[in-house]
Amino acid sequence: MDNIELNDTAQLRRAVLIGMCTLLGGLSLLLALINLVISPKWTLIGYVELFYALFSFSLAWQAYKHRHKFWQVNLYLYVLTAIVIYAVTLSETINSIVCWALILPTVFYLLLGKKLANIPTVILLTATTSTIINKYGLVLSPLFVNFVFSYLLVWVISHIYESNRAASEQKLQKLALQDPLTASFNRLALTRYFEQLHSSQTFKHLGAEQHLLILDIDFFKQVNDEFGHEAGDLVLQECANIISRIAGNQRTFRIGGEEFCVVIENKLKDEALSIAESIRTQVAQHQFNITQQKEINITVSIGLTQYQSGMALSNVLRQADQRLYRAKNAGRDQVIFDSEPLVSSA
Ligand SMILES: Nc1nc2c(ncn2[C@@H]2O[C@H](COP(=O)(O)OP(=O)(O)OP(=O)(O)O)[C@@H](O)[C@H]2O)c(=O)[nH]1
């Protein structure tokens, strides 16, 4: 789920960004003081360093306040790369400056992720090796060999580390947010989805109607009792497929044993009803193959509710649950919205 994440990556990147910007900001400020006040030889460089120090501290502060943007991080890293390349070009002995070039691939991977990190990594390698070749000729100088191999090693290790970290995080997210039986998202995912929906600007500004439905399979216990638990599991999986097909996988959540919830965003009342009704009829018409020889039909009851932005999820669920309860009491196989049953099974 794209818009639901446990945010480990964001937290890691934010921490790295704050640490790096603070340290580099401090170093730039120190160098600026030396070049502008203590020994004012290179004033232009001093001003560049002062600007970079301010840029670093401001980005660290924004990251601290959770207000930094991804493009700012990109800009910061490309400026840093340009400074290192410039310093390598200016430096007479290169040796000490390449230390900076060697740590940057790790920083790129940590802050940009494995796909975007490749671009500055290649730029830095190309620029630094060209400068070394320009200064020392094409001979395989110890500096050239040592730099290229250590740089490649850092690159490969950073790539492997970031790939593994991202894969582990994805697995963890799946475990935490997805129901293993039906592959639908679970209640925790619903909570996060709802929080994000409410905090998103689109939701606030559109002012469109928001709906949520709770669906419960009718007489599901009988399926288990008559045909076994495995047959019940198959029914749950097929039911989840039908709901996801109609409402979208991102908006379908299994919130209880045989209970599903669907968030219907930015739809008018009639459209929300038609989605709920479509789920009900398609489940009712579906032949559930519980064994090779046996097909059964099942029905579902649905409680549909409209809610306003800012309402707590627990209240919205309670509202939908009350309607579901009424649908069950009114004979099942129906959608209840407000107080009246909209479709009767009769
Ligand atoms: N196979 C299977 N059964 C489950 C699972 N989770 C819950 N159940 C069963 O779902 C059944 C729910 O039964 P009830 O709450 O009595 O509801 P019902 O039989 O559907 O009756 P109504 O909801 O009143 O129509 C219980 O038998 C649970 O054991 C699951 O993951 N797999």
The ligand as an SDF file (V2000), in Angstrom:
LIG
                    3D

 32 34  0  0  0  0  0  0  0  0999 V2000
  -12.9240  -20.4600    8.2190 N   0  0  0  0  0  0  0  0  0  0  0  0
  -12.7830  -19.3980    8.9840 C   0  0  0  0  0  0  0  0  0  0  0  0
  -13.7490  -19.0850    9.8790 N   0  0  0  0  0  0  0  0  0  0  0  0
  -13.5890  -17.9700   10.6420 C   0  0  0  0  0  0  0  0  0  0  0  0
  -12.4530  -17.1670   10.5450 C   0  0  0  0  0  0  0  0  0  0  0  0
  -12.5950  -16.1390   11.4290 N   0  0  0  0  0  0  0  0  0  0  0  0
  -13.7720  -16.3170   12.0450 C   0  0  0  0  0  0  0  0  0  0  0  0
  -14.3850  -17.4150   11.5750 N   0  0  0  0  0  0  0  0  0  0  0  0
  -15.6700  -17.9770   11.9440 C   0  0  0  0  0  0  0  0  0  0  0  0
  -16.7130  -17.0840   11.5900 O   0  0  0  0  0  0  0  0  0  0  0  0
  -17.8500  -17.4880   12.3240 C   0  0  0  0  0  0  0  0  0  0  0  0
  -18.6600  -16.2590   12.7220 C   0  0  0  0  0  0  0  0  0  0  0  0
  -19.8620  -16.7160   13.1790 O   0  0  0  0  0  0  0  0  0  0  0  0
  -20.9690  -15.7850   13.8370 P   0  0  0  0  0  0  0  0  0  0  0  0
  -20.3110  -14.5900   14.4530 O   0  0  0  0  0  0  0  0  0  0  0  0
  -21.8020  -16.6540   14.7070 O   0  0  0  0  0  0  0  0  0  0  0  0
  -21.7670  -15.2240   12.6430 O   0  0  0  0  0  0  0  0  0  0  0  0
  -22.5690  -15.9140   11.4550 P   0  0  0  0  0  0  0  0  0  0  0  0
  -22.6540  -17.3950   11.5480 O   0  0  0  0  0  0  0  0  0  0  0  0
  -21.9150  -15.3780   10.2040 O   0  0  0  0  0  0  0  0  0  0  0  0
  -23.9990  -15.3100   11.6470 O   0  0  0  0  0  0  0  0  0  0  0  0
  -24.5070  -13.8630   11.2940 P   0  0  0  0  0  0  0  0  0  0  0  0
  -23.3220  -12.9420   11.2650 O   0  0  0  0  0  0  0  0  0  0  0  0
  -25.4210  -13.5180   12.4020 O   0  0  0  0  0  0  0  0  0  0  0  0
  -25.1830  -13.9430    9.9790 O   0  0  0  0  0  0  0  0  0  0  0  0
  -17.3700  -18.3070   13.5290 C   0  0  0  0  0  0  0  0  0  0  0  0
  -17.7180  -19.6460   13.3460 O   0  0  0  0  0  0  0  0  0  0  0  0
  -15.8470  -18.1810   13.4330 C   0  0  0  0  0  0  0  0  0  0  0  0
  -15.1800  -19.3570   13.8400 O   0  0  0  0  0  0  0  0  0  0  0  0
  -11.4430  -17.5260    9.6120 C   0  0  0  0  0  0  0  0  0  0  0  0
  -10.4010  -16.8720    9.4680 O   0  0  0  0  0  0  0  0  0  0  0  0
  -11.6490  -18.6460    8.8670 N   0  0  0  0  0  0  0  0  0  0  0  0
  1  2  1  0
  2  3  2  0
  2 32  1  0
  3  4  1  0
  4  5  2  0
  4  8  1  0
  5  6  1  0
  5 30  1  0
  6  7  2  0
  7  8  1  0
  8  9  1  0
  9 10  1  0
  9 28  1  0
 10 11  1  0
 11 12  1  0
 11 26  1  0
 12 13  1  0
 13 14  1  0
 14 15  2  0
 14 16  1  0
 14 17  1  0
 17 18  1  0
 18 19  2  0
 18 20  1  0
 18 21  1  0
 21 22  1  0
 22 23  2  0
 22 24  1  0
 22 25  1  0
 26 27  1  0
 26 28  1  0
 28 29  1  0
 30 31  2  0
 30 32  1  0
M  END
$$$$
